[in-house]
Amino acid sequence: MTTKRIIVLGAGRVGGAMAWDLARDGEFRVTVADVSEAALGRLQGLETRKADLSTAAGVAAAVEGADLVIGAVPGFMGFETVKAVLQAGKNIVDISFFPEDPFGLDSLAKEKGCVAVMDCGVAPGCGNILLGHMATQLDRVDSFVTLVGGLPVVRNWPFEYQAGFSPIDVIEEYTRPSRYVAHGKEVVMPALSEPELIDFPGIGTLEAFNTDGLRTLLHTIDAPFKIEKTLRYPGHIEKMRMLREVGFFGKEPIDVGGVKVAPLDLTTKLLFPMWQMKEGDEDFTILRVIVEGEKNGRRATHTFDMLDRYDSATGVTSMARTTGYTCTAVARLVASGRYTHKGISPPEFVGRETGCRDFVLAELQKRGIRFTESVD
């Protein structure tokens, strides 16, 4: 049997973790493509290719000959990258979490006969898969709540935060208006709004705030209450709100001593080195998914909890593990022909297919990422 070829677009922390995971048992021939020679150089032992993924032509050249593509570029590049992959007629599983509506590419994916799974990380991603499955088990879903955060073990002043994925995508979380559903109606609030303190066993107290994490779930799952909140150490929200309200996240250039400067460019130059995870820095990822509904006339609340930590044996961060290994599990479903839905598929579509949720959870458990479920 011919070994299937997988191309990973993006050699960042998560892209690299996914490439190693897919290549480790010899089932696939894996190539990683990126424009950064430094990033590619950290992947010694893997097949790499320098490629400019900022253009459709560059993407098309990179994915030529691939049986499956894994998208791991920053969010601002994601939509156009996925579009170029689909135009090349390639199946894709993507974690770029771009701000555009992925269903805008649905007709293209169907025209090309492609399977395209979007938002396939930890959240969105795992939470969607769990909800998609629960929607097939319950007669009615009334409420869906996701609480998720990736945080450093060591809390360094002033931000007590390190970015486990693209820092520019973190700032997007803090600036993009958040949408949730209450009483069956869509509500739009500023990001970082409606903070609350929540206690987690083994971690302590974290603060939760609104971010735009529901995404496709706003429309694909019918429930009168749906919300996603991000978790940080207490005090982080106020610092981010201050920077945002003063204008440090602004993208429009302003005049500074006769020089046009975008505030965000200055902010990222100062902020990102402080958020950068260094070799050996430990992190953890926490996810709680609560699904309430009705089955056979009885109320039920299903709570799924996951707490994962940095893997010191491999040096892979928890955020890279939980995001990347969810994606590689779904990639295995697509590569094996067990998931074949043509068109755009958010993870909840994967979760509703028989056996897919159990396969993903089993793959995660093999890698030490475990969910516990309680039913009330």
C-alpha positions, 0 to 999 in steps of 0.5 A: 500500500502506498504511504499517504503524503501529508503536508503541514503548512506552518512550522510553528510550535503547534505545526511542528508538534503535529508533524512529529505526531503524524510522522512517528509511526511511519504511517504517513510521509510528512513534509513541513512547509514554511517561509522561515528557515529558522523554524524549519531548522528546528525540525531536524529529522523531518522533511521540510520545504521552504515556501511562501505561504502568503500567496495562492501560488506559493500554497499551491506549489507547497501542497502539490502531490499531497494526499492531505494538508494540515493548516497551521498558519496564523489566523490572518492568513488562514482563509486565503490559505484554505481557499488556495488548498481547496482550489488545488483540490486537496483535503485539509484539516485546519487550526488557523482559526481565521476570523472569516466565515468558513462556510464561505468556502463550502461551495468551493470545497464541494465543487472540488470534492474536498473534505475540509475540517476547520477550527480543529484544535482544543477550543474551538475543536474538542468542545465542538466534537463533544457537543456534536456527539451530545446533540445525537444522544440527547433529545434536546440541547438547551445549554452549552458552555465552554471554559478554556485557557492555556496558561504558564505554570510560573506566573511572571509579573506583569501579565502572568501569561505566555502565548502557547500559540500565535501571539497575534491571534491572542490579541485578536481574541482580545479585540474581536467582538464576542458573540454568544446566544441567550434565550435563543438570540445572538448577543454581541459583547466586547471581548474581555467583558462579563468577567467571573471568577471560577475555582478549578481543582488542582489549579485554583481560581481563574477569571473567565471572560467573553471571547468569540469562540463559538464561531460556527456553533452559533448556527450549526447547533440549535440551543437557546443558550451557548457561550464560550469564555477564555480563562486567565489568571486573575488580573489579566483582563484589566491589563488587556482592557487598559491596553485596548481602550488606550489604543495600543491594539489599534491598526490604523497608523498615527503620527509620532514625531512625523513618522506614521506608526500603527500602535499594534506594531509597537505593542507587538514589538514590546509585548511579544518578547514578554509572552514568548515561551522559552525552551523548558517553560512549562504550561497547562491547558484547562477545558471544561465543557458543560452540555445541558439538555433532555433525554426521554423527558428527564433533565441531564447535565453532562460536564467534561473536564480536561487538565493537561500539562507540559510534556517534559519528556518530549518538550512539547507544550500543553497547548501544542499537545491539546490543539495539535493532537486533536487535529492529528486525530481528525486528520487520521479519520480523514486520511483513512476514509472514516470521515468523508463529508464533502465541503466545510466541516466544523468539528461538531460535524465530526462529533456527530458521526458514529464513532468519531468522537470516541476515536478522537478521545482515544487518540488523545488518551494515548498521548496522555490527554484525558477527559473525565465526564460527570452526569447530573 
